[in-house]
Every structure is written in structure tokens, then in C-alpha cells.
């Protein structure tokens, strides 16, 4: 329903509409009017043509100044649509034309688009604006913002979605104050993942004017990235002091972010392993390995080795070692880990095979096999190149331990179906394959020593070195044949001479 209010020719009527303002029936209350006193019903000096006014409720979105004009007020969907004789928006909603009458002075001062259109000699009585249903509310909100002072624009924005929509319209209509406020708002407020995707897409369409919004996700320079990585790595390896309260959770988070930064899942790494980074990582490796050795050594002096806290503390230290084993290949530093593991293998085995621990710390014994398996894979498949004596020493150190512990774990599992520490099939196969590959790459005499020792033990089934034995036999026979052929050639040459 349209209601026409006619002000006196010389009176200034200001309709001041504010958020959530409710007024009662026009018969028993006043409109908020400054400059003239709009009284009650016909007969009190106002030429009102309609005999009834409905109660206007809800959000009143606009504040306008009317001077000697005819003003139509239409209430729809909690918005106040003002029809005047100057510049206008035109919109069609559900097939119905809707007009938003505004002041040409406001449009000209706040929008270069409208300033150009209104100053054009071809301008008639209205400006037609095309927009979709999805952007309709953003256009309405933009018109509302044009009536606000610039210092109030930021406070009027209340969501990322709304600010993005208004920003699109403000850029299109070249409303600099509104555009700057939307950009400042979006740059400052937090985003969720979905909003971030929408913002990135929107900025790509808006061009350089909206680039400040993306300041938080712009690539940083290599020096800053490296500094962050080094700090995170030091925290992840507890370099520089003990962790604060809740340090374990923060330490785990730091380790995850370090893995991400060095390019997990074959993604582009954020950090290049230059000399400074490698130096920090090697220092961390030394500290982690030393810490684990010290923790493991404490097993032989604690009064109760069955205490769960003791084993958990050592397992946590070993988990840090395993984490280093997982990340170093991505930094081309796996050889450093293999060498460190080889150097401390003798001490580790001396402690873990102490009779005091024969029937204890099964989880620790299994975890040692898992880490050793990764070392054997790196060496056996050629990822890490070591001299033959080092490879032989690595095998002779850990092969007897693996051969001894696996049947013990199987026996414990058979006695207790809930026993959690058992070498699963994948682990067994990966270790066995690495050992076979490693043995087959040794000098023949070293292969013979290892194979002889393997066949003389009771635990022949695991690891099964039959494949390595077959390869050794074939190579030995071929080598002998080549030797005999070589001797024959030498003999024939001697006789011919």
C-alpha cells in the first residue's frame, strides 16, 4: 500500500529512519520529523488523502531529507523504499518493477558512476540498473550506505558475505568510500575456509583494487619463510629449552607444520634446504638421538621397569627419532640419519637386550624394529649409499635382533589375543625385502658369512633369505665358470708361446 505525505511548500521534512525503530498507529503517535511538526489525523492541518495508515514495523534502512517534494513510502520485506522525483534505481523482483528514489546530490557526491550519468545531456528521469536476484540485496545495501557518513561505513558492515556483495556493487558504481570500507573490513575480519575461497575468486574478478584483501595469504619472502621454519623445527625438536605447559600438543602441531612446509605429498616445498637450514636440522638430529639414548639408558637404573610412565616417556623420545627419519629424506639428509642410527646401534642393542628387559618393554622393542626397517630400506634399495663395511655392520647388528624378537612377539600374541605388539604382515615383508636386497649387494664373501649364519640358526623362516641364497649360488657358480674360462685362456696362451 502506498501512503502519500505532502509537506508544506516552505517546510523542510526529514524522515529519519533507524534500525529496528517501531512506531505505533499514525493516529496515536508522531513520525520522527525535524523541521516541521507532522500532526495526527486529517483536520489537524495536514492534507493527507488516505484515511488509514498501517503500522510500520521492522528495519527501516534509509535516512533521507525531503525538501518541498512529494514522498511515497512503501514498506516491503523489512525495508523502506523511498520514491522521489530525482535519481533512481530500477529493479524488477518477481516480475514487478521496484523503484528506489534517491537524491541526485547524494548519488553525485558518493558515486562517480552516477555523477557521470546524471551530468549526461541524455539523462532523463531515471537510471536503470540491471542486477540478478542474488545481488539485489547488495544493491539495496549499497544505496543505504551512500546515505551514511564515511566514518560510519565500517560499523555498518556485519558479515563477509554482505561485504563481498557490496564491494562488487561499489566497484561497479565507483563508490570510493564504500569500496575502501569494504576492503578494509574484509582485510581485517577472520575468514573460514569457504569464505576464503569466495574472497579469492572475488578478488580475481575485481582486479588490483581489491588485492589488499589478500595480504594474509600472499607468498612471503624466502627469508621470512626460512625463519618461521627454523623456529618451528627448533620447537618440534625441543631445541633451546624445555617445552611450556601443554608442550606435547604444541610440539606435535609444530612437527606437522614442519612436514607441510618441506613439501609433504609431493607439493611445492615452502623451504629450500640451504646450508643454514641443514645445519639446524643436523643439530636437531643430534639432540633427538642423544635424548633417546639417555632415556633408554635410564631403563637399566629405574627400580620398576614395568611402570607405564617409564616406557611411555622412552617411546615419546623414540617417536621424535622416527619423526626425524620421516622428514629427512625430503631434505636429502637421510644419510645423516642412517649414519647416526648406525653409530648408536651398538649401545641401543646393548641396553634393549639386557636380561633385565627380557620380558618387558615390548612396545619399545617393536618400535625399534620399525625404525630399523626404514633404515634398512634406505640402504638396501640404494636411497642411501654406504661403503660395504658399513652395510655389513648394519646387517650384523640388527639381523640377529630382528630374528630373535619376532618369534617372541608372536609367542606373546598367541598367549594373549589382546597383545598389541606384533609385527604385521606389511612390516615383515618390507623388512625382509630390504634385507634380501641389502645382502645381495654385498661382496660375495660377506654374503657367504651372513647366509651361513642364517642357515645355522633355528629361526630360518624369518627373515627368509632363500632368494638371496639362490642369487649368491648362481653368481658364485657363474663366477667360478668365468674363472675357469679365464684360466683356460691363460693356459692356452702359455702353451702356444
BAGUZA-966658 format. One line per 3 residues: their letters; for each residue x, y, z of C-alpha. Coordinates in pm, whole numbers, plus 50000, padded with zeros to 5 digits. Example, Ala and Ser with C-alpha at 12.3 -4.5 7.8 and 13.67 -1.06 7.14 Angstrom:
AS> 51230:49550:50780; 51367:49894:50714
! end
This chain:
XXX> 50000:50000:50000; 50130:50348:49911; 50095:50637:50152
XXX> 50146:50991:50025; 50273:51256:50259; 50257:51614:50131
XXX> 50469:51870:50318; 50409:52241:50311; 50599:52412:50032
XXX> 50824:52605:50268; 50875:52336:50532; 51173:52105:50545
XXX> 51073:51749:50635; 51339:51500:50745; 51229:51138:50762
XXX> 51480:50983:50999; 51459:50606:50981; 51679:50395:51205
XXX> 51743:50023:51263; 51454:49839:51434; 51258:50156:51508
XXX> 50892:50082:51565; 50619:50341:51568; 50258:50290:51668
XXX> 49948:50376:51474; 49969:50706:51298; 49658:50808:51486
XXX> 49818:50799:51829; 50187:50874:51769; 50422:51102:51579
XXX> 50661:51028:51293; 51017:51132:51367; 51022:51457:51174
XXX> 51250:51754:51217; 51180:52098:51075; 50803:52062:51065
XXX> 50553:51905:51300; 50359:51634:51121; 50049:51606:51336
XXX> 49791:51340:51372; 49493:51282:51151; 49323:51496:50879
XXX> 49170:51802:51034; 49494:51889:51222; 49630:52095:50934
XXX> 49781:51828:50705; 49636:51742:50365; 49656:51361:50392
XXX> 49446:51187:50130; 49431:50840:50285; 49206:50764:50578
XXX> 49425:50494:50735; 49790:50421:50795; 49919:50072:50863
XXX> 50165:50022:51149; 50518:50033:51003; 50742:49781:51178
XXX> 51079:49615:51124; 51406:49751:51000; 51398:50096:50845
XXX> 51700:50117:50623; 51723:50472:50496; 51760:50824:50626
XXX> 51666:51090:50372; 51597:51458:50360; 51290:51583:50174
XXX> 51254:51948:50077; 50928:52053:49921; 50882:51719:49742
XXX> 50618:51454:49718; 50741:51147:49900; 50596:50799:49866
XXX> 50682:50549:50137; 50640:50180:50064; 50713:49912:50326
XXX> 50815:49571:50192; 51034:49288:50327; 51156:49494:50625
XXX> 51290:49769:50400; 51169:50120:50336; 51165:50205:49966
XXX> 51164:50582:49907; 51023:50722:49584; 51122:51077:49492
XXX> 51148:51282:49177; 51524:51274:49139; 51770:50997:49050
XXX> 51660:50634:49090; 51747:50265:49091; 51513:50045:48895
XXX> 51479:49679:48979; 51238:49404:48880; 51158:49148:49151
XXX> 50933:48854:49063; 50816:49039:48755; 50729:49358:48946
XXX> 50922:49679:48884; 51056:49836:49201; 51187:50189:49212
XXX> 51430:50330:49462; 51412:50706:49455; 51712:50885:49594
XXX> 51873:51226:49594; 52079:51321:49296; 52306:51525:49523
XXX> 52387:51214:49727; 52443:50997:49421; 52667:51254:49256
XXX> 52881:51311:49566; 52927:50943:49653; 52941:50768:49314
XXX> 53136:50867:49005; 52916:50634:48800; 52600:50823:48893
XXX> 52782:51153:48867; 52866:51079:48504; 52516:50954:48428
XXX> 52335:51241:48593; 52556:51501:48424; 52494:51350:48083
XXX> 52276:51560:47848; 52088:51241:47762; 51977:51179:48119
XXX> 51600:51157:48153; 51408:51087:48468; 51561:50759:48579
XXX> 51866:50534:48561; 51805:50166:48500; 52032:49924:48682
XXX> 52042:49554:48592; 52112:49306:48869; 52031:48944:48947
XXX> 51822:48810:49231; 52139:48708:49415; 52281:49062:49405
XXX> 51957:49250:49467; 52010:49288:49842; 52369:49405:49786
XXX> 52245:49685:49559; 51991:49788:49821; 52257:49785:50091
XXX> 52485:49995:49874; 52214:50259:49836; 52170:50260:50212
XXX> 52543:50309:50265; 52552:50607:50031; 52346:50797:50288
XXX> 52585:50724:50573; 52883:50944:50659; 53217:50787:50558
XXX> 53328:50734:50917; 53018:50518:50984; 53058:50282:50689
XXX> 53283:50029:50862; 53045:49989:51156; 52758:49917:50917
XXX> 52925:49606:50770; 52847:49290:50960; 52948:48983:50754
XXX> 53196:48866:50495; 52920:48765:50253; 52747:49103:50270
XXX> 53073:49298:50245; 53179:49099:49938; 52848:49163:49764
XXX> 52851:49533:49848; 53213:49554:49733; 53119:49421:49390
XXX> 52845:49680:49356; 53060:49961:49495; 53338:49888:49246
XXX> 53088:49877:48960; 52937:50211:49058; 53277:50360:49151
XXX> 53180:50443:49507; 53524:50502:49652; 53426:50548:50018
XXX> 53221:50230:50026; 53485:50036:49830; 53761:50139:50070
XXX> 53548:50048:50373; 53460:49704:50231; 53825:49633:50153
XXX> 53933:49745:50500; 53661:49529:50660; 53744:49216:50460
XXX> 54116:49259:50519; 54067:49272:50895; 53798:49018:50984
XXX> 53862:48642:51018; 53753:48408:50735; 53660:48045:50736
XXX> 53779:47814:50456; 53466:47859:50245; 53476:48237:50277
XXX> 53844:48240:50184; 53769:48058:49858; 53493:48305:49778
XXX> 53717:48600:49855; 53998:48470:49633; 53753:48426:49344
XXX> 53600:48769:49401; 53935:48948:49414; 54045:48782:49090
XXX> 53742:48941:48923; 53774:49282:49087; 54138:49325:48992
XXX> 54419:49519:49163; 54186:49746:49358; 54091:49457:49588
XXX> 54436:49299:49624; 54494:49439:49976; 54229:49194:50097
XXX> 54461:48903:50018; 54755:49035:50219; 54726:48748:50468
XXX> 54761:48478:50202; 55024:48637:49982; 55355:48449:49948
XXX> 55615:48578:50189; 55978:48627:50105; 56213:48332:50140
XXX> 56397:48480:50437; 56080:48516:50644; 55967:48165:50550
XXX> 56301:48021:50649; 56294:48197:50985; 55949:48056:51059
XXX> 56061:47708:50956; 56373:47718:51174; 56172:47836:51475
XXX> 55911:47565:51420; 56177:47298:51377; 56355:47401:51695
XXX> 56029:47382:51882; 55946:47046:51722; 56277:46903:51841
XXX> 56274:47093:52172; 56593:47280:52087; 56651:47580:52309
XXX> 56484:47468:52630; 56203:47260:52766; 55850:47288:52632
XXX> 55599:47502:52820; 55277:47356:52967; 55079:47167:52703
XXX> 55408:47143:52516; 55342:46795:52383; 55038:46911:52189
XXX> 55217:47218:52060; 55521:47010:51975; 55310:46769:51771
XXX> 55147:47060:51590; 55491:47208:51515; 55606:46875:51372
XXX> 55301:46857:51146; 55361:47208:51015; 55729:47137:50953
XXX> 55630:46836:50744; 55386:47051:50550; 55641:47327:50489
XXX> 55901:47092:50344; 55654:46967:50088; 55463:46667:50208
XXX> 55267:46475:49943; 55500:46596:49668; 55370:46951:49694
XXX> 55586:47253:49630; 55809:47297:49937; 55799:47629:50117
XXX> 56157:47598:50237; 56474:47518:50048; 56735:47312:50231
XXX> 57022:47560:50218; 57330:47536:50441; 57170:47722:50733
XXX> 56859:47504:50729; 57063:47184:50703; 57282:47295:50990
XXX> 56978:47347:51213; 56831:47011:51111; 57155:46825:51179
XXX> 57175:46988:51519; 56820:46877:51586; 56901:46521:51479
XXX> 57196:46509:51715; 56988:46638:52004; 56699:46400:51940
XXX> 56925:46095:51912; 57121:46190:52223; 56799:46243:52417
XXX> 56674:45900:52314; 56997:45730:52415; 56980:45893:52758
XXX> 56616:45798:52807; 56684:45439:52703; 56982:45414:52936
XXX> 56756:45507:53227; 56577:45173:53185; 56865:44991:53349
XXX> 56863:45210:53660; 56494:45266:53731; 56359:45043:54010
XXX> 56038:44947:53827; 56082:44893:53454; 55720:44781:53422
XXX> 55593:45126:53513; 55389:45254:53221; 55516:45609:53256
XXX> 55876:45495:53208; 55807:45317:52879; 55579:45596:52754
XXX> 55849:45854:52813; 56102:45648:52617; 55852:45578:52339
XXX> 55786:45951:52307; 56157:46013:52270; 56180:45735:52010
XXX> 55880:45887:51829; 56084:46206:51786; 56363:45997:51635
XXX> 56117:45829:51398; 55977:46169:51301; 56327:46280:51204
XXX> 56359:45961:50999; 56039:46052:50812; 56127:46413:50725
XXX> 56498:46388:50648; 56452:46213:50310; 56255:46520:50197
XXX> 56558:46734:50277; 56812:46493:50120; 56954:46424:50466
XXX> 56855:46060:50514; 57221:45958:50503; 57283:46162:50818
XXX> 57007:45971:50995; 57134:45631:50875; 57486:45713:50995
XXX> 57356:45834:51333; 57144:45520:51373; 57439:45300:51280
XXX> 57667:45476:51529; 57430:45428:51822; 57307:45080:51723
XXX> 57562:44903:51941; 57462:45097:52251; 57089:45061:52183
XXX> 57114:44685:52136; 57332:44650:52443; 57058:44809:52654
XXX> 56748:44655:52497; 56895:44301:52507; 56989:44326:52873
XXX> 56843:44026:53063; 56661:44268:53289; 56438:44358:52994
XXX> 56372:44009:52860; 56001:44014:52939; 55933:44386:52937
XXX> 55900:44694:52713; 55756:44500:52418; 55624:44818:52259
XXX> 55971:44971:52266; 56125:44658:52114; 55874:44661:51830
XXX> 55923:45034:51763; 56299:44980:51738; 56237:44719:51467
XXX> 56009:44962:51279; 56268:45240:51276; 56544:44995:51183
XXX> 56327:44871:50897; 56321:45222:50749; 56699:45240:50774
XXX> 56737:44901:50606; 56505:45008:50324; 56701:45328:50263
XXX> 57030:45138:50241; 56903:44820:50076; 56724:44997:49790
XXX> 57002:45246:49722; 56847:45566:49859; 57148:45599:50089
XXX> 57490:45492:49963; 57724:45348:50225; 58057:45162:50193
XXX> 58034:44782:50206; 58183:44756:50560; 57912:44990:50694
XXX> 57640:44790:50524; 57781:44465:50664; 57799:44612:51013
XXX> 57439:44736:50990; 57317:44388:50895; 57525:44203:51151
XXX> 57398:44437:51423; 57024:44424:51358; 56959:44095:51178
XXX> 57011:43880:51491; 56790:44115:51695; 56504:44101:51443
XXX> 56541:43725:51415; 56519:43696:51794; 56237:43941:51873
XXX> 55982:43841:51608; 55915:43488:51744; 55897:43630:52097
XXX> 55632:43880:51989; 55443:43604:51808; 55455:43385:52119
XXX> 55319:43665:52339; 55044:43728:52087; 54949:43361:52086
XXX> 54923:43359:52467; 54719:43681:52478; 54490:43767:52188
XXX> 54478:44129:52309; 54857:44164:52296; 54904:44482:52089
XXX> 55268:44445:51990; 55304:44222:51689; 55486:44263:51361
XXX> 55214:44286:51099; 55247:44131:50756; 55335:44456:50577
XXX> 55616:44530:50820; 55753:44178:50792; 55752:44187:50413
XXX> 55913:44531:50388; 56196:44437:50627; 56254:44101:50462
XXX> 56266:44257:50115; 56512:44523:50231; 56740:44262:50393
XXX> 56739:44040:50082; 56827:44340:49864; 57095:44451:50109
XXX> 57255:44104:50134; 57256:44059:49757; 57451:44383:49713
XXX> 57734:44284:49949; 58068:44134:49842; 58044:43758:49789
XXX> 58245:43662:50096; 58031:43884:50321; 57720:43730:50167
XXX> 57858:43385:50242; 57917:43474:50608; 57565:43610:50655
XXX> 57399:43323:50470; 57597:43065:50669; 57492:43227:50994
XXX> 57130:43237:50875; 57116:42866:50791; 57279:42764:51120
XXX> 57014:42932:51337; 56680:42790:51440; 56488:43092:51306
XXX> 56527:43023:50936; 56173:43119:50841; 56214:43486:50918
XXX> 56367:43665:50760; 56362:43423:50469; 56688:43474:50279
XXX> 56625:43195:50027; 56613:43442:49740; 56945:43597:49842
XXX> 57092:43245:49879; 56979:43148:49527; 57127:43464:49384
XXX> 57453:43400:49568; 57472:43041:49441; 57406:43148:49084
XXX> 57662:43426:49099; 57917:43200:49268; 57876:42933:49005
XXX> 57892:43189:48727; 58198:43343:48885; 58367:43003:48909
XXX> 58285:42934:48545; 58428:43268:48443; 58737:43192:48650
XXX> 58787:42852:48484; 58739:43002:48141; 58991:43268:48225
XXX> 59243:43006:48347; 59192:42803:48034; 59264:43104:47820
XXX> 59576:43177:48022; 59689:42812:47988; 59635:42801:47617
XXX> 59826:43121:47573; 60120:42979:47769; 60131:42659:47563
XX> 60117:42849:47236; 60409:43055:47345
! end
